[in-house]
Amino acid sequence: MLLTLATLLILLTGLAHSWLGERYLLRRLFKRDDLPAVLGSTAFTTGTLRFVWHLLTVVW
């Protein structure tokens, strides 16, 4: 029973981290004009940031 509850809480935390981060942090960050151009483009920068943000969710 307690392991099931812990599993549900971990899943909910991961979903909240991914969804809230995408909605409130990443979107606002990507609207900025002064993002660095890593390897020549800001598209690579935004893709890398998004990948790492969601990777943290999986690592948890």
N, C-alpha and C positions, 0 to 999 in steps of 0.2 A: 504494500500500500504506500509506504513512504518513498520507495524507489520510483513508483509510478508518478507520484506527486512531484518528486524532484525532476524527473524527466520532462514532465509538462511545464514546469517552471523554467527549465533550461531552454526548451523549445520556444516558449513565449518570450523569453528574454532575447533570444537570437532574432526572432521575427521583429520584435520591437526595435532592436538595435539596427537591423537592416532597413526597415521601413522608415523609422524616424530619422535616421541618419541621412538617408536618401532624400527625404522630404525637406528637412529643416537645415541640414548642413551642406550636403554636396550640391544641391541645386543653387543655393545662394553663393557658394564658393565658385561654381562654374560660371556665374553671371559676371564675375569680376573681369575687368579688362587687363589686369596686371598679372595674370597667370604666367609662369615661366614656360618657355617653349623648350621642353625636354626633348632631346633628339630631333629638334627642328620643327615641332608642331605642338600646339596646345591640345590638340585632339589626343595625342599620346599621353600628355600630362593628365587630362581628365580621365582617360581610360585606366591609367595606372592608379590614380587615386580611388576611383570607383572599385577597381579590382581588389585593392588592398583593404578598403573599408569592408567589403563583403567577405573577404578572406578572414578577417578578424571574427566575423560572426561564425564562420565554420570552425575556426580554431577553438573558439570557446566550447 
